[in-house]
Amino acid sequence: MSSLITTVRNKFLEAIRSVNPPGRWKILVVDEHSQRLLGSVLKQFDILEENVTLIESITSHREPQPQFEAMYLLMSTSQNVDRIIRDFSNGHQQYAAAHLFFIDGLAEHLFERLTASPAEPYLKALQELYINFWAIEGQAFSLRNPGSFFNIYSPPRSDTSFKPMRDRLDEELRFMSKMITNVCLTLNEYPYIRYYSPTHHAPLGPLRPHASTRPPPPTEPTGRWRTNLARGSDARAYESVEGDYVAKVLAFMVQQNLDEYKKANPDFPKPSDPPRPRGTLIITDRSMDTMAPLLHEFTYQAMANDLLPIEDGTTYRYKFQTAVGAYEDKVATLSDADNVWTELRHMHMREAIDKLMADFNQFMQDNAGFKGEGAANLNDMKDMLANLPQYQEQREKFSLHLNMAQECMAIFERDKLPAVANVEQNCATGVTAEGKAPKTLVEEMVPLLDSRDVINTNKVRIIALYIQHRDGVPDEDRRRLYQHARLTMAEQDAVNALVYLGVRISRQSGDKDTRRKIKQKPSNEEEYELSRYKPVLRTVLEEHTANKLDPTLFPYVKDSPSVAPAASSLRSSPAIQPAVSLRSQKPSWHKAARGASTQHDTRQRLLVFVAGGMTYSEMREAYLLSKSLNKEIIIGSTHAITPKQFVDDLKVLELGGVGSKALPNGLSETNAPARPLQEIYDQKFFTRDAPPPQRAAPAPSPQPKQEKGRLMRPSPVPSFAGSTGSVNSSTYSEKDGEKKKKRGFLRF
């Protein structure tokens, strides 16, 4: 099966290889964002292998290199366009020529600014790569925008806050829609688009209907007897706000982006050989399933990210035992480059440990000439690993996953997770492991809430799941649960904040049950008692594939597979910059040809986007369902979330994110009017130019030639240490808190 990481990597490599200067060698000029994107899929060595003699940051002071042509790989910001022009203005010539590659689409006015500038004679090519997203796994992508959770769900503080918060959310969604469009263009997909339109709650956050964000009411006195069409556009616009759910607004924006790109590029999507059926993009949001981010999961990846201090789902620090028995600190990167990780990550922890030991024993027999019974448990394996100094790489891989598995199981026992998870599963599924209604739920739950061995975060998760199971509880019952659990005010706020995700938490005696149209269906497959709950997303994907998904719950934006494409007037939405069409009358410019796809997987694609965060259990389902449904399922989100992060974000949701990791200062409240998309890009990808180097007194240098080439690192983050890095990743040092680094570096 093709990998999203491989697709992105190939697109970068095709762009680099398309620049073939007469002198063979070229210079690569990057900005901070493009450098990180590039480093997430390519190692520095891979780039230098493509006849790149030097990598420079466009924000740094660069010595002129007029003997080399340069490839600019940049975000499409006004600043970067001005920097390109500055490189070839006022009698200055930074390079022999420039080949421009923009990570995202270039706005028309910036294109015109380039063509009318003194730099124009030096510009040999321009290409828009549409690759502005993070491929974090073979079938998963992220926008790395955790702050969007607060933009989408934080309630406006007052009546005057609705309009500015709605404007900020519209900006956020336009930016999101562009990145989702980038994924579709990278995959050469022009998909049908469906979106989640719930019926059991009104739109959330700033999208909640309010007088300040509604269009003016219609002038007609009454409309009871008239048809909806006859009532006029004013009445329909006034009432359409009631259905402006976040997934709907986002879906219409993505459709508009794709339609405009199609209009400017009639040959999109390019036909594939053999042909692939047209895919579908399903856009939903976190409110569709508020159970999944709270449950303890016991598959390897989900459990490890829940219980261990793994940063961004990839970086894990642990103690490694060397051949002499000493322990040293190691930093590991959990990525698709680690075959042990990719084989184990979706297995239940028990099966993962069994496979880890079986693979280890097989490795010992095949490579180490080992004679004996092999490792019978994790401790045996740990002792034997210390005696394999000659197999460094494989030894470190096994040591990493041994360490992670041991840590997970230790926490599993220490935090009483078997009992905690049993209550969680009964709440989430509504049945016990025997398939009966959980009549003793309170009796099982209260001792856990009273226990000092159960950490408070787990108590928050139990109470939040219980309230959802009961579809809300009386306020007095909720207060007693908080009292039993001894929750702090912030922890109580986390449970109470579920109301901002459409969950009913307070219930009176006469209230009827909330009628949800989509629920988890019982599974026929063998399952572990503590892993019975399956994310709602699984049901959605299965029902969509079987053509059983309720079209009122998941409407299509435009055409659907069963209906012939027809002209459709999209609901008015914020103006989006049109796709750029490069001028054919400029013979010195060309749009580089899109490389032929090297993959041969012709299964229909099913793309899923979860606004507000996706769980590791939902990512797992994308892989498992790809096999069972015979589809290529790719899941993406604003960010990947762990239960701890979800609870922490809920604590400050009502405060607009103040004190959160993603937005420590909270959402900015400003009454400024809605900004054009280019202004949003310029702000999000703003980088300062480095100060000019101070001229020091000349001093003898032992290696004067080393100064000619240098690699500028615009940020303290390692440049090219991303998902392709070895699992035994190198340790990076940040000396004296320096933010910019220079390193001498050979060229050819």
N, C-alpha and C positions, 0 to 999 in steps of 0.2 A: 504494500500500500504506500502511496505517496505520502510524504511528510510535509507539513506546512513549513517547518524549519528549513527543509531541503529546498522547497520552492522559493522561499525568501533568499536563501543563500545563493541559489543559482541566478536569481534576478540581479543580485549585487555583482556576482562574478561576471555575468553577461555584460553589465554596464561597464565594469572595469576593463574587460577584454575588448570592448568595442572601441576603445581609445588606443590607436596604434600610430604614435608619432614617428616621423622619419628616423629619429635617433634612437628608437626602440624604448628608451627609458622615459618614464613620466613621473610627475609629482602628484600626489593625492592631497587635496585641500578639503578639510572637513570642519564642521562646527560641533559644538558639544553634543547636540541631540543626534545628529547623523553618526557621530563617532560611537555613541552608545548603541544605536541600532545596528550598526555594522559589527561592533564587537559582540553583539548578542548571538550572531550566527557564524562569524568568521574569526579565526585566530589571526594574530598579526602576521605570522609566518605565511599564511595562505595569501594574504594581500601582497606581501613583498614578492611572492613567487610570480605574480602577474606583471612583472617588469615595473614595479613601483619602486622608485629609488628613495623616496622620502615622503613622510606623512606630516603635513603641517596643519595647524589650527588657524582658521581664517581670522580668529580674534587676536592672534599673537603678532608680535613684530617679526616680519619675515624678510630675510635678505633677498634681493632680486635674483632670480635665476633665469635670465633671458635665453639661456641655451636649452631649457627644457620646456616642453608643453605640460600643462596642468589639467587635471581632471578635478573639477569642483563638485563635491557631493554634499549638498546643503539642504536645509529646510528652506521652504519658499517664503522667507520673511523680507520685509522692506529693508531691514538692516543689512541682510546678506547681499541683496541686490546692490545696495549702495557700496558695500565693501568690494564687490566684483568690479564695479565701475571705477572705484578709487584705485584699484590695482593697475588700471590702464589709462589713467587720466593725468593731466598736467605734466606731460612729458615723461611720466613714469611708466615703465613696462616691467611688470613683475615676472611674467613668463613669456615664452615665445608665442603661445596661443592658449586659449581656454576652451575646454569642453565642459558644458554645464549640465549637471544632473540634479534635479530637484526631487527630494523625498516625496513631496506631495504636489498637487497641481499648482501651477503658477498663475496668479491673477493677471487678467489682461493688461491692467495699467502698469504692472511691474514688467511684463513682457515688452510693452511699448517703451518703458523707461530704459530698458537695456538696449533695444534696437536704435534708440535715438541718442545714445550716449557715445562718448569718445572710445568706449571699449568695443563697440560693434565690429570694427575691422579685425579684432583679435579673436572673436568668438566663432568657433568652428562648428559647434553643435549644441543643441539643447534637447533634453529629454526629461519628461515627468515620469517618475518611477511608480508613483502611487503605492508606496510601501510603508506608509507611516502608521505602523502598529507593531506590537511585540509578539512574535511567534514564540510562545513559552514552552510549547510541547509540539509533538508531531500533529496533534489534533486539537490544539488549544491556543487561543491568542488572548491578549490582554491589552487594554488601553492604558494601563498603569495610572489610573485616575481615581484613587480611593476617596478623594474628597467629594466626588459626584454623589455619593450616598447622602450627604447632607444637603446638597443642592436639590436632590429629587424629593427627599422625604421630610426635611426639617420644616415645621409649621411656621408660617409668618408670625412674627411676634405681635403685630398690631394691624389694624385696617390699612394704615399707610404703608405697611411693608409688602403687601401683596404685589403691587405693580412692579417695584424694583426687583423683588425676588423672582417674579415670573420672567422678567427681562433677563436676569442672570441665568435662570434655568434654560430659557430659549437659546442663549449663547452656548451654554454647556451642551445642549442637545444637538445644536448645529455642528459643533466641534466633534461630538461623538459620531454623528451621522457621516461626517467626512471620513473618519477613521474606519467605520464599518464599510463604507463605499470602497476604501482602499483595499480591504480584504477581498471584496467581490472582484475588483479589477485585477488584483494579483492572481486570483484563482480563475480569471477569465469566465466569471459567472454573471449572468443577468437574470437573477432568480425571481421567482414568484415571492411575494412578501406577505406574511401573515403576522398578526400582532395580537397580544393578549388584551382582551377587553372585558374585565371582570364585571359581574352583575351584582355582587353582594356589598360593594362599597362605592362611594363617590371617588372621583380623582383625588389624589393625595398631594400633600405639600403645597407648593405654590400653584399647582394646577386645580386646587379645590375651587369650585365656582365662587366668585366674589364680585361684587358690584364694580370694583375698580378695574377688573380684568375682563369683564364681559363687554361685548359690543353693545351699542345702545339698543334699548328695547324697541320692538316694532311699533309703528304708529297706529296699527289697526286696533280697534277696541276689543274684539274677541275673535277667536279662530276655531271655535269648537266644530262648527259645521263645515269648515273648509278642508280640502285635502292638503297634505303637507306641501305638495308642489305649488298649489294655488296660493298658499299663504305668503309666498315671496321669500327672497333670499335674506332679508333682514330678520325675519322671524326664525328662519333656520339657523342663521349665524348666532343669534341670541341664545338658542337652545343647544347648539352644538357643543358649547362649553361643558355641558353636563357629561359629555362623553370623551372629553380630552384627557384620556389616560396617558401616562408617560410613554408607554409602548406604542400607542397610536401616533402621537406627535412625532416620535422618533422614526417610526416606520414610514410615514409620509415624507419626512425629510430625506431618508435614504432613497426612497423611490424617485423623488425629484432629482437628487444627485445623479442617479443612474440614468434617468431619462435624458438629462442634459448632456451627460457624457456620450450616450448613444447618439444623440442628435449631432454632436460634434465629430463623432467617430462611427459612421454608419456600419463599418465592418465589425463592430463589437456586438456580441462576443465572437472571437475568431473560431471558425469551425475546427473541431478536433478530429483526429483520425486514429482509431475508430471514434465515431460520434458518441458523445456523452449526453444523456437526457438532461433537460433544463432542471436546475436545482431549485430548492425553496429555502428562503431565509425566514426563520421564526424569531420574532422579537418579543421578549417578555421582560419581566422585572422581578426583583427580589420579593415583592409582596405576594407573588403567586404561590410561594412555598416558604413559610416562615418556620416550619418544623426543621427542615434539612440543616440550616446553619446552627441549630442548637443541640442536635443529637451527637452523642459520642459514636464515632464510626470506628470500626475495627479492621478495615482494610489498611494495608501497610502505609500508603502515602497519606491518606486522610488521618489515620491515627497518629502518625509521626508529626504531621503539621499541627495537630491539635495539642499533643502532649509535650513536644520537644521545642526548644528555642530555635526554630528554623527561620531564617530571615528570607522574606519574599518567596518562600516555597523552594528556595534553591541552595542557600548557604547554611551550612551546619558546621559548628566548631565542636571538636571532640578531642579526647586524649588517645594518642596512638602509642602502642607499646613497641619499642624498637627491638632489634635483634639482641641487644645486650640487656634487655629487661627494663630500660629506662622509659619513662613516659614523656612524650612531647605533644604540644598543642598542634592540632592540624585543622585546616579549613577545607571542607569538602564542598564541591558543587554537585548538587543532585540534578542531573540533566539527562536528556536523551542520549548523551554520549556515553553514559554509564549503562552497559548492558545488564548488569545485575539489578540496577534500580528499575529499568524498564520492564524487566521480567517479573519483578516482585510487587511493584507498586499497587496493582489492583487486586492482589490476592488478600484473602483474609489473613490476619497476622499469624494464626496457627499454621496455615498452609505455607505462608512466606518463610516462617522459621524452618519448617520441614524441608522446603526446597533449598533454602540457604545451606543447611547442613548437608543435604544430599549432594548439592553442587560442590561444596567444599571437600567432601570425602572423595568425590570423583576426581576433583582437581589434584588432591593428594596422591591418589593412585596413578594418575596419568603423568604427573610431572615431578613429584618429589620422591618417587620410588618408595612410597610409604608402605610399610607392612604392618598390619594390625587390624583392629576392629573399627577404626575410624571414630569420629566424634559422635557421641551419643546425645550430647546436650550442648547448650551454648557455652557453658564453662569449659568443657572439654575442647571445644573449638578454639576458645580464647587461648588456652594453654598451648595448643598445637601451632597456632598462628605465630607465636613468638619464636618458633624454630624454623621459620622459612625466610631467612634473610635474602636469599638469592632471587626470590620471586616478588620483587618490590611492588610492582603495580597491582598485580592480582591480590597480593597479600593486603595491600591497603584498602582495596575494594571490599574484600571480605571483612576486614577489621572495622571498616566504617559501618557496614550494615549489621554486623554483630553488635557493635556498640549501640546503634539506634534501636535494634530489637530488644536488647537487654534493658535499655533505659525505659522503653515503652512498657515492657512487662512489669518492671519495678513500680512504675507509677500506677499501672493497672491494679496492682495488689494494694499499694499504699493508700490510694484514694478511694478504695472500696468501689471501683468502677463496675464490677459484676452486678452489685445490687442497684447502683445508680442507673446503669444502662437498662436493667430490666424494667424499672419504673418508666424510664424514658420511652422505651419501645412500646410498652402498654399504652402510654399516653398518645404516642404518635400514630400507632396503628389502630387503636380503639379496641384491640383484642389481646388476650394473653397468648403465650406460646402455644397453648392448647386450642386456640381459636375461639375462646369464650370471652364474654364481656368481663372486663377487669373490675370485679365488685369490691375487691379489698385494696383498691389503689391508695386510698387515704391512709389506711393502716400500714401499708408498705412505705409510703412517702414520708410521713411525719417523723419516724425515727431517724431517717436520713437527714431531714432538715434540722433535727435536734442535735445530731452527732457533730462533735468537734473534729472528727476525722475526715469529714467531707468538706472540701474547700468551698468558700462562698460562691465562687463562679459557677460551680456545679449545682449549687442550690438554686441560683438564679435560673439556670437552664431547666432544672426540674420543674420549678414553679411556672415558668413561661410555657413549658410544654403542657403542664396540667391545665392551665387556664385555657389554652387552645383546645385541648381535648374536651373540656366542659363547655366550650363556646362562650366563655365568660363566666365569672363567679360573682356573687354578691360582694359588695365592697368590704363588709365586715369579715367575710371568709378570707378575702385577699389580705386584709390587715393581719389576721391571725397567722396566715402562712408566713408573712414577712417576720412576724414576731417569733415564730418557731425557728426560723432560719437565722435570726439575728442579722438581717441584712442592713447594710448602711443605706443612707438616703440615696446615694448614687446608684447602688444596686437595685433599690426599689424603682428608681427612675428608669432603669434599663427595662424592667418588666412592663412598667406603665407605658413606655415609649412604643410598645408594639401596636398601640392604637393608631400611631402615625403610619403604620404599614397595613392598615385596613383590618386589623385583628380586633374583635370585640373582647374587652377584658372585664367589663362590668356588666352584670346581668341581673335583672330584677325577676321576680317570680312569674310575671305574666309574659315575659319575652319569648318570642318564637325562635326556633333554631335558625341560624344563618344558612341560607340555601346556596351552597357552593356547587357549581356545575361540574367541577372536576375534582376527583379524589383519587387517592392511591388505590389501585386494585390489588386484591390478594394475588400473591405470586405462586405459581405451581412448582417452581424449582426448589430443590433442597436448599435450606437456609439455616444459618446459625440463629439461635434464639435471640442473641443480642444484636442481630443484623437483619431484622425482619422488615424494617421500614425502607421503602424505595422512594427516592425523590419524585415529586409530582412530575418533573420534567420527563422522567421515563415514560409515564402514562401518556403525556402529550406527544412524544415522538412515536410511540407505538401506535397510538390512535391516528396520528397524521398519516403514517405509512399505510395503515389499513383503510384510509379514507373514512374514518369514523369520528374525526375530531370535529366537535360542534362548531359550525361556521359562525354562530352568533358569539361564541366565546373567543374564537380565533378567526376573525374575518380576514379576507384578502384585501390588500390596499387597492389593487387594480384588477388585473386579470387573474384567473385561477386556472389550474390545469384542465378542468373539465369544460371551461368556457373559452370560446375563441377570443383572442385578444381584441378588445374594442376600445375605442377612444374613451377616456374617462377624465372627467374634470376633477382634479385633486382639490381637496379642501385648501383654502388659502393658507399658506404657511410662510414663515420668514424668508425673505429673499436669500438665495444661496448663490455664491459666485459661480458663474457658468464655467464649464470646462474650457480650457484654452485651446484654440486652434492655431497652430503655428503658420505663419504666412508663407504661402507657396512662392510668392514673388521675391522672397529673399533666398537666392540660390546658395548663399553661404551657410544657411541654416538647414538642418534636416532633423526630422524626428527619427531617432534610431529605431530600427525594426524590433518588434517584440520577438524575443527568441522563441523558438519552437519548444513546446513542452516536452520534457523527457520522460514524463510518467505515462504509464500505460493503463492505469486504473480507470475504467470507464463507468464505474458505479455512479449512480445518481448522488449528487451531493445534498446534504441537509445541513444548513448552517443555522446555528442557534446563538442568539445574543441575549444575555441576561443583564439588564441595566441594574446597577446597585450592588453587584458582587455575585460571583458564582462560587459554589462550594466544591471541595475536592471530590465529594460523592457524585456531584453532577458531572464533573469532568470524567470521572470513572465510567459513568453511564454512557458517555459519548463513545468510548472505546468498545464497551461490551455490546452496545446496541448496533454498532457498525458491523459487527460480526453476525449477530442474530437477525438483523433486518436487511443485511446485504446492501447497506448504504455507506457512503463516506460521510460520516458525521463530524463536523468541526464546531466546537463550542468556544464562545468568547464572552468577555464581560468587561466592565469598567475595571475590575480587579478581581483577584482570587481572595476569598476570605476564609479565615479560620473561626471556630466558635468563639475563642477569646476575643478576637478582633471585632466580631459581630456584637458581642455583649458590651465591649468597651465603647463601640460607636453608639449603641443604643443609650448608654448612660448619658451622653451629651447631645443626643439627637434634638431634644427640645431647645438646647442652647445654641443650635446652629453649628455644632462641632467644636465649640470653644474647649480647649484642653485635649482635643483628640490628637492622635499621632499624625493623621493626614492633614488636618487644618487646625494647628494649635491656637491660632487667633480667631477661628470661626469664620463663617461666611461674611464677606464684606458687604455691608449694607450701604449702597450708594443710590442716589436718585438720578444718576447719569442715564441718558437715553440709551436704548439698545445700540450696540456697536456693530459695524460691519465685520464680516468674518476675518478679513485681513488684519484688522486691528487686534482681534482676539489672538490670532496666530502670532503677531508681533509681540504681544505681551507674554504669551505662554512660552515662547521660545527665545525670549530676550536673553542676550549674553553681552557682557561688557567687553570692550576691547581692552587688551592688556596694556598697561602703561608702557611707553617707549623705554627701551633699555637705557640705563644711565651709562654714559661714556666714562669708563674708568681709565686711569693712567695706564699706558701700555706696559705690559709685563710679559717676560719670556714665558712661552707655553711649551711644555714638552711635546704636545701633539697638536700643532696648529691645524693640521688637515681635518681633524675631527669636528671642527666648528662649522664646516661647510654644510653638513646635513644635520638636522636635529628633528626629533619627534616632539611636537608640542602636545602636552596633555591638558586640555582645558578644564579638567575637573579632577578631584582627588580619587574618583572612581577608576579602577583599572580600565585601561582603554579597551583592550580586546580580550576580555575574560568573561565570556558569556556562556550560553548554553552549550557551546561546542567544547568548552574547556574540559580538561581531564578531570575525572572524579577526584584525583589526588591533587587538586588545584594548588598552585603555588601560593605561598603566603605573601601578601602585598604589604609593604610598609608605607606609612604616611609620616614622613619625617617633619617634626616641628610644626605640624599643622599646615604645611605648605599647600596652597590651592592650585598652583600652576607648577609644572615640572618640565625640565628639559633633559633630554638624554641624548647623548651622541649615539650615532647609529649608522651602520655601514650601508652603503648604497650599492656598488657593483664592483 
